[in-house]
Amino acid sequence: MFEKQYLIEVARTPMPFGKYTGRALIDLPEEYLLWFSQKGFPEGRLGQLMALTLEIKVEGLQGVITPLKQSNT
């Protein structure tokens, strides 16, 4: 099961570099995340969150994240 804090981070953490700088992780294209999964996700928390984001997208669960983007939880 996903922890709520991880889901909130996926919804609100901006991509810190690259073509999609500033875009929330959940808003990254699936193809971009798949590319990282093949080449290797960044080290640390960002990589973990990107891998989780890919898993959420592959499973079609983006709707779970949408309410967390602006919520004050």
Predicted model as a PDB file, atoms N, CA, C, CB and O in Angstrom, pLDDT in the B-factor column:
MODEL        1                                                                  
ATOM      1  N   MET A   1       0.842  -1.187   0.000  1.00 50.00           N  
ATOM      2  CA  MET A   1       0.000   0.000   0.000  1.00 50.00           C  
ATOM      3  C   MET A   1       0.882   1.244   0.000  1.00 50.00           C  
ATOM      4  CB  MET A   1      -0.955   0.002   1.220  1.00 50.00           C  
ATOM      5  O   MET A   1       1.964   1.254   0.587  1.00 50.00           O  
ATOM      6  N   PHE A   2       0.408   2.278  -0.660  1.00 64.00           N  
ATOM      7  CA  PHE A   2       1.149   3.532  -0.722  1.00 64.00           C  
ATOM      8  C   PHE A   2       0.910   4.344   0.542  1.00 64.00           C  
ATOM      9  CB  PHE A   2       0.746   4.343  -1.967  1.00 64.00           C  
ATOM     10  O   PHE A   2      -0.210   4.398   1.050  1.00 64.00           O  
ATOM     11  N   GLU A   3       1.960   4.971   1.046  1.00 84.00           N  
ATOM     12  CA  GLU A   3       1.811   5.846   2.200  1.00 84.00           C  
ATOM     13  C   GLU A   3       1.334   7.210   1.729  1.00 84.00           C  
ATOM     14  CB  GLU A   3       3.142   5.967   2.984  1.00 84.00           C  
ATOM     15  O   GLU A   3       1.757   7.696   0.679  1.00 84.00           O  
ATOM     16  N   LYS A   4       0.453   7.824   2.507  1.00 85.00           N  
ATOM     17  CA  LYS A   4      -0.136   9.105   2.117  1.00 85.00           C  
ATOM     18  C   LYS A   4       0.934  10.158   1.853  1.00 85.00           C  
ATOM     19  CB  LYS A   4      -1.092   9.598   3.199  1.00 85.00           C  
ATOM     20  O   LYS A   4       0.811  10.924   0.898  1.00 85.00           O  
ATOM     21  N   GLN A   5       1.970  10.215   2.668  1.00 90.00           N  
ATOM     22  CA  GLN A   5       3.005  11.234   2.493  1.00 90.00           C  
ATOM     23  C   GLN A   5       3.698  11.087   1.136  1.00 90.00           C  
ATOM     24  CB  GLN A   5       4.038  11.143   3.627  1.00 90.00           C  
ATOM     25  O   GLN A   5       4.002  12.088   0.486  1.00 90.00           O  
ATOM     26  N   TYR A   6       3.946   9.859   0.708  1.00 93.00           N  
ATOM     27  CA  TYR A   6       4.569   9.632  -0.599  1.00 93.00           C  
ATOM     28  C   TYR A   6       3.668  10.130  -1.714  1.00 93.00           C  
ATOM     29  CB  TYR A   6       4.883   8.144  -0.800  1.00 93.00           C  
ATOM     30  O   TYR A   6       4.143  10.745  -2.669  1.00 93.00           O  
ATOM     31  N   LEU A   7       2.375   9.872  -1.602  1.00 93.00           N  
ATOM     32  CA  LEU A   7       1.430  10.314  -2.622  1.00 93.00           C  
ATOM     33  C   LEU A   7       1.373  11.836  -2.694  1.00 93.00           C  
ATOM     34  CB  LEU A   7       0.039   9.749  -2.340  1.00 93.00           C  
ATOM     35  O   LEU A   7       1.299  12.407  -3.782  1.00 93.00           O  
ATOM     36  N   ILE A   8       1.407  12.488  -1.541  1.00 94.00           N  
ATOM     37  CA  ILE A   8       1.424  13.953  -1.496  1.00 94.00           C  
ATOM     38  C   ILE A   8       2.695  14.479  -2.156  1.00 94.00           C  
ATOM     39  CB  ILE A   8       1.325  14.460  -0.034  1.00 94.00           C  
ATOM     40  O   ILE A   8       2.645  15.454  -2.906  1.00 94.00           O  
ATOM     41  N   GLU A   9       3.822  13.846  -1.886  1.00 96.00           N  
ATOM     42  CA  GLU A   9       5.081  14.284  -2.493  1.00 96.00           C  
ATOM     43  C   GLU A   9       5.059  14.111  -4.004  1.00 96.00           C  
ATOM     44  CB  GLU A   9       6.255  13.510  -1.900  1.00 96.00           C  
ATOM     45  O   GLU A   9       5.548  14.977  -4.730  1.00 96.00           O  
ATOM     46  N   VAL A  10       4.502  13.009  -4.489  1.00 96.00           N  
ATOM     47  CA  VAL A  10       4.387  12.789  -5.933  1.00 96.00           C  
ATOM     48  C   VAL A  10       3.532  13.890  -6.556  1.00 96.00           C  
ATOM     49  CB  VAL A  10       3.778  11.392  -6.233  1.00 96.00           C  
ATOM     50  O   VAL A  10       3.819  14.349  -7.662  1.00 96.00           O  
ATOM     51  N   ALA A  11       2.490  14.313  -5.854  1.00 96.00           N  
ATOM     52  CA  ALA A  11       1.581  15.339  -6.358  1.00 96.00           C  
ATOM     53  C   ALA A  11       2.201  16.723  -6.359  1.00 96.00           C  
ATOM     54  CB  ALA A  11       0.323  15.356  -5.539  1.00 96.00           C  
ATOM     55  O   ALA A  11       1.877  17.543  -7.217  1.00 96.00           O  
ATOM     56  N   ARG A  12       3.090  16.997  -5.408  1.00 96.00           N  
ATOM     57  CA  ARG A  12       3.556  18.377  -5.196  1.00 96.00           C  
ATOM     58  C   ARG A  12       5.028  18.630  -5.478  1.00 96.00           C  
ATOM     59  CB  ARG A  12       3.283  18.765  -3.810  1.00 96.00           C  
ATOM     60  O   ARG A  12       5.435  19.788  -5.563  1.00 96.00           O  
ATOM     61  N   THR A  13       5.834  17.599  -5.626  1.00 96.00           N  
ATOM     62  CA  THR A  13       7.266  17.801  -5.848  1.00 96.00           C  
ATOM     63  C   THR A  13       7.524  18.185  -7.301  1.00 96.00           C  
ATOM     64  CB  THR A  13       8.061  16.528  -5.479  1.00 96.00           C  
ATOM     65  O   THR A  13       7.127  17.464  -8.217  1.00 96.00           O  
ATOM     66  N   PRO A  14       8.187  19.317  -7.512  1.00 97.00           N  
ATOM     67  CA  PRO A  14       8.509  19.706  -8.887  1.00 97.00           C  
ATOM     68  C   PRO A  14       9.764  18.988  -9.378  1.00 97.00           C  
ATOM     69  CB  PRO A  14       8.701  21.229  -8.984  1.00 97.00           C  
ATOM     70  O   PRO A  14      10.683  18.724  -8.603  1.00 97.00           O  
ATOM     71  N   MET A  15       9.790  18.680 -10.652  1.00 98.00           N  
ATOM     72  CA  MET A  15      10.984  18.102 -11.275  1.00 98.00           C  
ATOM     73  C   MET A  15      12.071  19.178 -11.235  1.00 98.00           C  
ATOM     74  CB  MET A  15      10.698  17.615 -12.766  1.00 98.00           C  
ATOM     75  O   MET A  15      11.864  20.280 -11.741  1.00 98.00           O  
ATOM     76  N   PRO A  16      13.232  18.869 -10.635  1.00 97.00           N  
ATOM     77  CA  PRO A  16      14.245  19.905 -10.432  1.00 97.00           C  
ATOM     78  C   PRO A  16      15.183  20.156 -11.622  1.00 97.00           C  
ATOM     79  CB  PRO A  16      15.063  19.545  -9.256  1.00 97.00           C  
ATOM     80  O   PRO A  16      15.983  21.091 -11.580  1.00 97.00           O  
ATOM     81  N   PHE A  17      15.100  19.344 -12.676  1.00 96.00           N  
ATOM     82  CA  PHE A  17      16.030  19.528 -13.793  1.00 96.00           C  
ATOM     83  C   PHE A  17      15.430  18.964 -15.079  1.00 96.00           C  
ATOM     84  CB  PHE A  17      17.387  18.850 -13.491  1.00 96.00           C  
ATOM     85  O   PHE A  17      14.407  18.279 -15.063  1.00 96.00           O  
ATOM     86  N   GLY A  18      16.085  19.267 -16.172  1.00 94.00           N  
ATOM     87  CA  GLY A  18      15.733  18.672 -17.454  1.00 94.00           C  
ATOM     88  C   GLY A  18      14.603  19.371 -18.184  1.00 94.00           C  
ATOM     89  O   GLY A  18      14.195  20.482 -17.844  1.00 94.00           O  
ATOM     90  N   LYS A  19      14.123  18.690 -19.180  1.00 94.00           N  
ATOM     91  CA  LYS A  19      13.103  19.205 -20.085  1.00 94.00           C  
ATOM     92  C   LYS A  19      11.826  19.631 -19.356  1.00 94.00           C  
ATOM     93  CB  LYS A  19      12.770  18.161 -21.121  1.00 94.00           C  
ATOM     94  O   LYS A  19      11.141  20.558 -19.789  1.00 94.00           O  
ATOM     95  N   TYR A  20      11.515  18.965 -18.268  1.00 97.00           N  
ATOM     96  CA  TYR A  20      10.261  19.222 -17.552  1.00 97.00           C  
ATOM     97  C   TYR A  20      10.490  19.901 -16.201  1.00 97.00           C  
ATOM     98  CB  TYR A  20       9.506  17.917 -17.344  1.00 97.00           C  
ATOM     99  O   TYR A  20       9.720  19.687 -15.265  1.00 97.00           O  
ATOM    100  N   THR A  21      11.525  20.705 -16.092  1.00 97.00           N  
ATOM    101  CA  THR A  21      11.828  21.428 -14.861  1.00 97.00           C  
ATOM    102  C   THR A  21      10.599  22.193 -14.379  1.00 97.00           C  
ATOM    103  CB  THR A  21      13.010  22.391 -15.074  1.00 97.00           C  
ATOM    104  O   THR A  21       9.953  22.907 -15.145  1.00 97.00           O  
ATOM    105  N   GLY A  22      10.291  22.028 -13.093  1.00 97.00           N  
ATOM    106  CA  GLY A  22       9.187  22.757 -12.484  1.00 97.00           C  
ATOM    107  C   GLY A  22       7.846  22.045 -12.562  1.00 97.00           C  
ATOM    108  O   GLY A  22       6.908  22.431 -11.864  1.00 97.00           O  
ATOM    109  N   ARG A  23       7.733  21.034 -13.381  1.00 97.00           N  
ATOM    110  CA  ARG A  23       6.469  20.296 -13.508  1.00 97.00           C  
ATOM    111  C   ARG A  23       6.371  19.286 -12.368  1.00 97.00           C  
ATOM    112  CB  ARG A  23       6.369  19.575 -14.899  1.00 97.00           C  
ATOM    113  O   ARG A  23       7.354  18.624 -12.035  1.00 97.00           O  
ATOM    114  N   ALA A  24       5.177  19.168 -11.767  1.00 96.00           N  
ATOM    115  CA  ALA A  24       4.967  18.191 -10.693  1.00 96.00           C  
ATOM    116  C   ALA A  24       5.265  16.788 -11.219  1.00 96.00           C  
ATOM    117  CB  ALA A  24       3.510  18.273 -10.141  1.00 96.00           C  
ATOM    118  O   ALA A  24       4.972  16.476 -12.373  1.00 96.00           O  
ATOM    119  N   LEU A  25       5.838  15.957 -10.378  1.00 97.00           N  
ATOM    120  CA  LEU A  25       6.201  14.608 -10.807  1.00 97.00           C  
ATOM    121  C   LEU A  25       5.023  13.861 -11.423  1.00 97.00           C  
ATOM    122  CB  LEU A  25       6.746  13.820  -9.634  1.00 97.00           C  
ATOM    123  O   LEU A  25       5.198  13.158 -12.418  1.00 97.00           O  
ATOM    124  N   ILE A  26       3.844  13.996 -10.861  1.00 96.00           N  
ATOM    125  CA  ILE A  26       2.683  13.280 -11.383  1.00 96.00           C  
ATOM    126  C   ILE A  26       2.315  13.764 -12.782  1.00 96.00           C  
ATOM    127  CB  ILE A  26       1.491  13.447 -10.443  1.00 96.00           C  
ATOM    128  O   ILE A  26       1.631  13.054 -13.519  1.00 96.00           O  
ATOM    129  N   ASP A  27       2.755  14.949 -13.152  1.00 96.00           N  
ATOM    130  CA  ASP A  27       2.450  15.510 -14.466  1.00 96.00           C  
ATOM    131  C   ASP A  27       3.508  15.193 -15.519  1.00 96.00           C  
ATOM    132  CB  ASP A  27       2.292  16.997 -14.355  1.00 96.00           C  
ATOM    133  O   ASP A  27       3.380  15.607 -16.671  1.00 96.00           O  
ATOM    134  N   LEU A  28       4.543  14.468 -15.133  1.00 97.00           N  
ATOM    135  CA  LEU A  28       5.561  14.069 -16.114  1.00 97.00           C  
ATOM    136  C   LEU A  28       4.973  13.022 -17.059  1.00 97.00           C  
ATOM    137  CB  LEU A  28       6.837  13.512 -15.401  1.00 97.00           C  
ATOM    138  O   LEU A  28       4.192  12.171 -16.632  1.00 97.00           O  
ATOM    139  N   PRO A  29       5.341  13.078 -18.330  1.00 97.00           N  
ATOM    140  CA  PRO A  29       4.847  12.057 -19.263  1.00 97.00           C  
ATOM    141  C   PRO A  29       5.349  10.664 -18.889  1.00 97.00           C  
ATOM    142  CB  PRO A  29       5.273  12.395 -20.694  1.00 97.00           C  
ATOM    143  O   PRO A  29       6.484  10.495 -18.444  1.00 97.00           O  
ATOM    144  N   GLU A  30       4.495   9.688 -19.076  1.00 97.00           N  
ATOM    145  CA  GLU A  30       4.860   8.311 -18.762  1.00 97.00           C  
ATOM    146  C   GLU A  30       6.097   7.872 -19.540  1.00 97.00           C  
ATOM    147  CB  GLU A  30       3.694   7.375 -19.061  1.00 97.00           C  
ATOM    148  O   GLU A  30       6.940   7.148 -19.009  1.00 97.00           O  
ATOM    149  N   GLU A  31       6.211   8.307 -20.797  1.00 97.00           N  
ATOM    150  CA  GLU A  31       7.357   7.932 -21.630  1.00 97.00           C  
ATOM    151  C   GLU A  31       8.674   8.436 -21.033  1.00 97.00           C  
ATOM    152  CB  GLU A  31       7.183   8.485 -23.050  1.00 97.00           C  
ATOM    153  O   GLU A  31       9.699   7.758 -21.106  1.00 97.00           O  
ATOM    154  N   TYR A  32       8.632   9.627 -20.444  1.00 98.00           N  
ATOM    155  CA  TYR A  32       9.810  10.212 -19.796  1.00 98.00           C  
ATOM    156  C   TYR A  32      10.218   9.360 -18.592  1.00 98.00           C  
ATOM    157  CB  TYR A  32       9.525  11.678 -19.354  1.00 98.00           C  
ATOM    158  O   TYR A  32      11.401   9.087 -18.390  1.00 98.00           O  
ATOM    159  N   LEU A  33       9.246   8.949 -17.808  1.00 98.00           N  
ATOM    160  CA  LEU A  33       9.523   8.106 -16.646  1.00 98.00           C  
ATOM    161  C   LEU A  33      10.019   6.727 -17.067  1.00 98.00           C  
ATOM    162  CB  LEU A  33       8.272   7.969 -15.778  1.00 98.00           C  
ATOM    163  O   LEU A  33      10.897   6.154 -16.421  1.00 98.00           O  
ATOM    164  N   LEU A  34       9.461   6.199 -18.143  1.00 98.00           N  
ATOM    165  CA  LEU A  34       9.929   4.906 -18.663  1.00 98.00           C  
ATOM    166  C   LEU A  34      11.382   5.007 -19.113  1.00 98.00           C  
ATOM    167  CB  LEU A  34       9.041   4.435 -19.837  1.00 98.00           C  
ATOM    168  O   LEU A  34      12.166   4.083 -18.897  1.00 98.00           O  
ATOM    169  N   TRP A  35      11.741   6.124 -19.736  1.00 97.00           N  
ATOM    170  CA  TRP A  35      13.125   6.334 -20.163  1.00 97.00           C  
ATOM    171  C   TRP A  35      14.051   6.292 -18.944  1.00 97.00           C  
ATOM    172  CB  TRP A  35      13.272   7.688 -20.918  1.00 97.00           C  
ATOM    173  O   TRP A  35      15.099   5.647 -18.974  1.00 97.00           O  
ATOM    174  N   PHE A  36      13.655   6.987 -17.872  1.00 97.00           N  
ATOM    175  CA  PHE A  36      14.461   6.973 -16.647  1.00 97.00           C  
ATOM    176  C   PHE A  36      14.541   5.565 -16.070  1.00 97.00           C  
ATOM    177  CB  PHE A  36      13.875   7.941 -15.601  1.00 97.00           C  
ATOM    178  O   PHE A  36      15.587   5.168 -15.556  1.00 97.00           O  
ATOM    179  N   SER A  37      13.459   4.809 -16.147  1.00 97.00           N  
ATOM    180  CA  SER A  37      13.486   3.460 -15.578  1.00 97.00           C  
ATOM    181  C   SER A  37      14.496   2.584 -16.325  1.00 97.00           C  
ATOM    182  CB  SER A  37      12.077   2.820 -15.631  1.00 97.00           C  
ATOM    183  O   SER A  37      15.097   1.688 -15.732  1.00 97.00           O  
ATOM    184  N   GLN A  38      14.680   2.834 -17.596  1.00 98.00           N  
ATOM    185  CA  GLN A  38      15.654   2.071 -18.385  1.00 98.00           C  
ATOM    186  C   GLN A  38      17.082   2.560 -18.154  1.00 98.00           C  
ATOM    187  CB  GLN A  38      15.313   2.162 -19.871  1.00 98.00           C  
ATOM    188  O   GLN A  38      18.014   1.759 -18.090  1.00 98.00           O  
ATOM    189  N   LYS A  39      17.249   3.869 -18.030  1.00 97.00           N  
ATOM    190  CA  LYS A  39      18.581   4.461 -17.866  1.00 97.00           C  
ATOM    191  C   LYS A  39      19.027   4.518 -16.410  1.00 97.00           C  
ATOM    192  CB  LYS A  39      18.599   5.855 -18.450  1.00 97.00           C  
ATOM    193  O   LYS A  39      20.221   4.578 -16.114  1.00 97.00           O  
ATOM    194  N   GLY A  40      18.060   4.500 -15.516  1.00 97.00           N  
ATOM    195  CA  GLY A  40      18.353   4.599 -14.084  1.00 97.00           C  
ATOM    196  C   GLY A  40      17.784   5.880 -13.506  1.00 97.00           C  
ATOM    197  O   GLY A  40      18.097   6.978 -13.965  1.00 97.00           O  
ATOM    198  N   PHE A  41      16.947   5.726 -12.497  1.00 97.00           N  
ATOM    199  CA  PHE A  41      16.398   6.899 -11.814  1.00 97.00           C  
ATOM    200  C   PHE A  41      17.506   7.589 -11.028  1.00 97.00           C  
ATOM    201  CB  PHE A  41      15.225   6.500 -10.873  1.00 97.00           C  
ATOM    202  O   PHE A  41      18.493   6.951 -10.661  1.00 97.00           O  
ATOM    203  N   PRO A  42      17.352   8.901 -10.763  1.00 96.00           N  
ATOM    204  CA  PRO A  42      18.330   9.594  -9.926  1.00 96.00           C  
ATOM    205  C   PRO A  42      18.432   8.928  -8.552  1.00 96.00           C  
ATOM    206  CB  PRO A  42      17.951  11.080  -9.772  1.00 96.00           C  
ATOM    207  O   PRO A  42      17.503   8.257  -8.103  1.00 96.00           O  
ATOM    208  N   GLU A  43      19.546   9.121  -7.914  1.00 96.00           N  
ATOM    209  CA  GLU A  43      19.750   8.601  -6.562  1.00 96.00           C  
ATOM    210  C   GLU A  43      18.839   9.321  -5.566  1.00 96.00           C  
ATOM    211  CB  GLU A  43      21.228   8.752  -6.142  1.00 96.00           C  
ATOM    212  O   GLU A  43      18.421  10.456  -5.797  1.00 96.00           O  
ATOM    213  N   GLY A  44      18.547   8.661  -4.482  1.00 96.00           N  
ATOM    214  CA  GLY A  44      17.863   9.284  -3.359  1.00 96.00           C  
ATOM    215  C   GLY A  44      16.361   9.403  -3.516  1.00 96.00           C  
ATOM    216  O   GLY A  44      15.721   8.675  -4.275  1.00 96.00           O  
ATOM    217  N   ARG A  45      15.831  10.349  -2.769  1.00 96.00           N  
ATOM    218  CA  ARG A  45      14.383  10.529  -2.662  1.00 96.00           C  
ATOM    219  C   ARG A  45      13.732  10.818  -4.012  1.00 96.00           C  
ATOM    220  CB  ARG A  45      14.072  11.654  -1.697  1.00 96.00           C  
ATOM    221  O   ARG A  45      12.672  10.273  -4.318  1.00 96.00           O  
ATOM    222  N   LEU A  46      14.361  11.675  -4.821  1.00 97.00           N  
ATOM    223  CA  LEU A  46      13.786  12.011  -6.127  1.00 97.00           C  
ATOM    224  C   LEU A  46      13.602  10.758  -6.973  1.00 97.00           C  
ATOM    225  CB  LEU A  46      14.678  13.022  -6.868  1.00 97.00           C  
ATOM    226  O   LEU A  46      12.545  10.569  -7.574  1.00 97.00           O  
ATOM    227  N   GLY A  47      14.595   9.921  -7.024  1.00 97.00           N  
ATOM    228  CA  GLY A  47      14.499   8.690  -7.796  1.00 97.00           C  
ATOM    229  C   GLY A  47      13.406   7.772  -7.281  1.00 97.00           C  
ATOM    230  O   GLY A  47      12.691   7.148  -8.065  1.00 97.00           O  
ATOM    231  N   GLN A  48      13.275   7.690  -5.964  1.00 96.00           N  
ATOM    232  CA  GLN A  48      12.220   6.867  -5.374  1.00 96.00           C  
ATOM    233  C   GLN A  48      10.840   7.397  -5.755  1.00 96.00           C  
ATOM    234  CB  GLN A  48      12.365   6.820  -3.845  1.00 96.00           C  
ATOM    235  O   GLN A  48       9.940   6.630  -6.094  1.00 96.00           O  
ATOM    236  N   LEU A  49      10.690   8.707  -5.695  1.00 97.00           N  
ATOM    237  CA  LEU A  49       9.403   9.310  -6.031  1.00 97.00           C  
ATOM    238  C   LEU A  49       9.093   9.166  -7.517  1.00 97.00           C  
ATOM    239  CB  LEU A  49       9.390  10.783  -5.636  1.00 97.00           C  
ATOM    240  O   LEU A  49       7.938   8.962  -7.893  1.00 97.00           O  
ATOM    241  N   MET A  50      10.116   9.271  -8.364  1.00 98.00           N  
ATOM    242  CA  MET A  50       9.897   9.098  -9.800  1.00 98.00           C  
ATOM    243  C   MET A  50       9.487   7.662 -10.114  1.00 98.00           C  
ATOM    244  CB  MET A  50      11.165   9.473 -10.588  1.00 98.00           C  
ATOM    245  O   MET A  50       8.615   7.437 -10.953  1.00 98.00           O  
ATOM    246  N   ALA A  51      10.103   6.699  -9.454  1.00 97.00           N  
ATOM    247  CA  ALA A  51       9.736   5.294  -9.647  1.00 97.00           C  
ATOM    248  C   ALA A  51       8.295   5.051  -9.186  1.00 97.00           C  
ATOM    249  CB  ALA A  51      10.711   4.367  -8.879  1.00 97.00           C  
ATOM    250  O   ALA A  51       7.541   4.337  -9.848  1.00 97.00           O  
ATOM    251  N   LEU A  52       7.923   5.635  -8.071  1.00 96.00           N  
ATOM    252  CA  LEU A  52       6.554   5.523  -7.575  1.00 96.00           C  
ATOM    253  C   LEU A  52       5.579   6.170  -8.554  1.00 96.00           C  
ATOM    254  CB  LEU A  52       6.427   6.172  -6.183  1.00 96.00           C  
ATOM    255  O   LEU A  52       4.508   5.626  -8.818  1.00 96.00           O  
ATOM    256  N   THR A  53       5.947   7.324  -9.087  1.00 97.00           N  
ATOM    257  CA  THR A  53       5.108   8.009 -10.062  1.00 97.00           C  
ATOM    258  C   THR A  53       4.868   7.128 -11.280  1.00 97.00           C  
ATOM    259  CB  THR A  53       5.746   9.333 -10.484  1.00 97.00           C  
ATOM    260  O   THR A  53       3.745   7.045 -11.776  1.00 97.00           O  
ATOM    261  N   LEU A  54       5.911   6.476 -11.760  1.00 97.00           N  
ATOM    262  CA  LEU A  54       5.762   5.575 -12.902  1.00 97.00           C  
ATOM    263  C   LEU A  54       4.805   4.440 -12.560  1.00 97.00           C  
ATOM    264  CB  LEU A  54       7.129   5.011 -13.331  1.00 97.00           C  
ATOM    265  O   LEU A  54       3.938   4.093 -13.362  1.00 97.00           O  
ATOM    266  N   GLU A  55       4.957   3.873 -11.395  1.00 96.00           N  
ATOM    267  CA  GLU A  55       4.079   2.780 -10.968  1.00 96.00           C  
ATOM    268  C   GLU A  55       2.620   3.233 -10.924  1.00 96.00           C  
ATOM    269  CB  GLU A  55       4.510   2.256  -9.588  1.00 96.00           C  
ATOM    270  O   GLU A  55       1.725   2.511 -11.363  1.00 96.00           O  
ATOM    271  N   ILE A  56       2.391   4.423 -10.396  1.00 95.00           N  
ATOM    272  CA  ILE A  56       1.041   4.979 -10.323  1.00 95.00           C  
ATOM    273  C   ILE A  56       0.471   5.150 -11.725  1.00 95.00           C  
ATOM    274  CB  ILE A  56       1.045   6.331  -9.574  1.00 95.00           C  
ATOM    275  O   ILE A  56      -0.686   4.807 -11.972  1.00 95.00           O  
ATOM    276  N   LYS A  57       1.269   5.674 -12.637  1.00 96.00           N  
ATOM    277  CA  LYS A  57       0.798   5.898 -14.007  1.00 96.00           C  
ATOM    278  C   LYS A  57       0.530   4.583 -14.734  1.00 96.00           C  
ATOM    279  CB  LYS A  57       1.819   6.723 -14.788  1.00 96.00           C  
ATOM    280  O   LYS A  57      -0.482   4.456 -15.423  1.00 96.00           O  
ATOM    281  N   VAL A  58       1.409   3.621 -14.592  1.00 95.00           N  
ATOM    282  CA  VAL A  58       1.235   2.330 -15.262  1.00 95.00           C  
ATOM    283  C   VAL A  58      -0.048   1.649 -14.785  1.00 95.00           C  
ATOM    284  CB  VAL A  58       2.453   1.416 -15.005  1.00 95.00           C  
ATOM    285  O   VAL A  58      -0.745   1.003 -15.567  1.00 95.00           O  
ATOM    286  N   GLU A  59      -0.347   1.798 -13.512  1.00 94.00           N  
ATOM    287  CA  GLU A  59      -1.544   1.178 -12.941  1.00 94.00           C  
ATOM    288  C   GLU A  59      -2.812   2.013 -13.155  1.00 94.00           C  
ATOM    289  CB  GLU A  59      -1.337   0.946 -11.459  1.00 94.00           C  
ATOM    290  O   GLU A  59      -3.908   1.591 -12.785  1.00 94.00           O  
ATOM    291  N   GLY A  60      -2.653   3.208 -13.760  1.00 94.00           N  
ATOM    292  CA  GLY A  60      -3.814   4.053 -14.030  1.00 94.00           C  
ATOM    293  C   GLY A  60      -4.417   4.694 -12.800  1.00 94.00           C  
ATOM    294  O   GLY A  60      -5.629   4.900 -12.739  1.00 94.00           O  
ATOM    295  N   LEU A  61      -3.590   5.012 -11.819  1.00 91.00           N  
ATOM    296  CA  LEU A  61      -4.081   5.538 -10.545  1.00 91.00           C  
ATOM    297  C   LEU A  61      -3.882   7.043 -10.374  1.00 91.00           C  
ATOM    298  CB  LEU A  61      -3.403   4.826  -9.423  1.00 91.00           C  
ATOM    299  O   LEU A  61      -3.934   7.542  -9.250  1.00 91.00           O  
ATOM    300  N   GLN A  62      -3.657   7.775 -11.465  1.00 91.00           N  
ATOM    301  CA  GLN A  62      -3.427   9.217 -11.364  1.00 91.00           C  
ATOM    302  C   GLN A  62      -4.575   9.939 -10.672  1.00 91.00           C  
ATOM    303  CB  GLN A  62      -3.215   9.806 -12.742  1.00 91.00           C  
ATOM    304  O   GLN A  62      -4.359  10.963 -10.025  1.00 91.00           O  
ATOM    305  N   GLY A  63      -5.786   9.419 -10.801  1.00 90.00           N  
ATOM    306  CA  GLY A  63      -6.950  10.034 -10.165  1.00 90.00           C  
ATOM    307  C   GLY A  63      -6.845  10.092  -8.653  1.00 90.00           C  
ATOM    308  O   GLY A  63      -7.473  10.940  -8.018  1.00 90.00           O  
ATOM    309  N   VAL A  64      -6.061   9.203  -8.075  1.00 87.00           N  
ATOM    310  CA  VAL A  64      -5.841   9.210  -6.622  1.00 87.00           C  
ATOM    311  C   VAL A  64      -4.988  10.412  -6.228  1.00 87.00           C  
ATOM    312  CB  VAL A  64      -5.163   7.894  -6.161  1.00 87.00           C  
ATOM    313  O   VAL A  64      -5.130  10.946  -5.128  1.00 87.00           O  
ATOM    314  N   ILE A  65      -4.111  10.830  -7.119  1.00 90.00           N  
ATOM    315  CA  ILE A  65      -3.155  11.901  -6.831  1.00 90.00           C  
ATOM    316  C   ILE A  65      -3.758  13.289  -7.044  1.00 90.00           C  
ATOM    317  CB  ILE A  65      -1.921  11.741  -7.700  1.00 90.00           C  
ATOM    318  O   ILE A  65      -3.435  14.222  -6.308  1.00 90.00           O  
ATOM    319  N   THR A  66      -4.621  13.431  -8.033  1.00 85.00           N  
ATOM    320  CA  THR A  66      -5.157  14.734  -8.421  1.00 85.00           C  
ATOM    321  C   THR A  66      -5.703  15.541  -7.232  1.00 85.00           C  
ATOM    322  CB  THR A  66      -6.253  14.543  -9.448  1.00 85.00           C  
ATOM    323  O   THR A  66      -5.387  16.726  -7.128  1.00 85.00           O  
ATOM    324  N   PRO A  67      -6.504  14.959  -6.335  1.00 86.00           N  
ATOM    325  CA  PRO A  67      -7.025  15.754  -5.214  1.00 86.00           C  
ATOM    326  C   PRO A  67      -5.919  16.228  -4.254  1.00 86.00           C  
ATOM    327  CB  PRO A  67      -8.053  14.935  -4.439  1.00 86.00           C  
ATOM    328  O   PRO A  67      -6.130  17.170  -3.491  1.00 86.00           O  
ATOM    329  N   LEU A  68      -4.773  15.597  -4.288  1.00 88.00           N  
ATOM    330  CA  LEU A  68      -3.689  15.950  -3.368  1.00 88.00           C  
ATOM    331  C   LEU A  68      -2.842  17.115  -3.874  1.00 88.00           C  
ATOM    332  CB  LEU A  68      -2.801  14.746  -3.133  1.00 88.00           C  
ATOM    333  O   LEU A  68      -2.058  17.678  -3.111  1.00 88.00           O  
ATOM    334  N   LYS A  69      -2.985  17.483  -5.132  1.00 85.00           N  
ATOM    335  CA  LYS A  69      -2.141  18.534  -5.707  1.00 85.00           C  
ATOM    336  C   LYS A  69      -2.314  19.879  -5.015  1.00 85.00           C  
ATOM    337  CB  LYS A  69      -2.443  18.685  -7.175  1.00 85.00           C  
ATOM    338  O   LYS A  69      -1.335  20.596  -4.805  1.00 85.00           O  
ATOM    339  N   GLN A  70      -3.532  20.225  -4.663  1.00 78.00           N  
ATOM    340  CA  GLN A  70      -3.808  21.534  -4.045  1.00 78.00           C  
ATOM    341  C   GLN A  70      -4.320  21.420  -2.616  1.00 78.00           C  
ATOM    342  CB  GLN A  70      -4.820  22.294  -4.875  1.00 78.00           C  
ATOM    343  O   GLN A  70      -4.413  22.423  -1.909  1.00 78.00           O  
ATOM    344  N   SER A  71      -4.647  20.219  -2.189  1.00 57.00           N  
ATOM    345  CA  SER A  71      -5.244  20.013  -0.875  1.00 57.00           C  
ATOM    346  C   SER A  71      -4.313  20.458   0.245  1.00 57.00           C  
ATOM    347  CB  SER A  71      -5.612  18.553  -0.691  1.00 57.00           C  
ATOM    348  O   SER A  71      -3.093  20.450   0.081  1.00 57.00           O  
ATOM    349  N   ASN A  72      -4.869  20.835   1.355  1.00 56.00           N  
ATOM    350  CA  ASN A  72      -4.096  21.262   2.520  1.00 56.00           C  
ATOM    351  C   ASN A  72      -3.954  20.136   3.533  1.00 56.00           C  
ATOM    352  CB  ASN A  72      -4.749  22.472   3.177  1.00 56.00           C  
ATOM    353  O   ASN A  72      -3.989  20.385   4.738  1.00 56.00           O  
ATOM    354  N   THR A  73      -3.791  18.882   3.058  1.00 48.00           N  
ATOM    355  CA  THR A  73      -3.667  17.762   3.986  1.00 48.00           C  
ATOM    356  C   THR A  73      -2.269  17.590   4.493  1.00 48.00           C  
ATOM    357  CB  THR A  73      -4.115  16.499   3.339  1.00 48.00           C  
ATOM    358  O   THR A  73      -2.006  16.685   5.286  1.00 48.00           O  
TER     359      THR A  73                                                      
ENDMDL                                                                          
END                                                                             
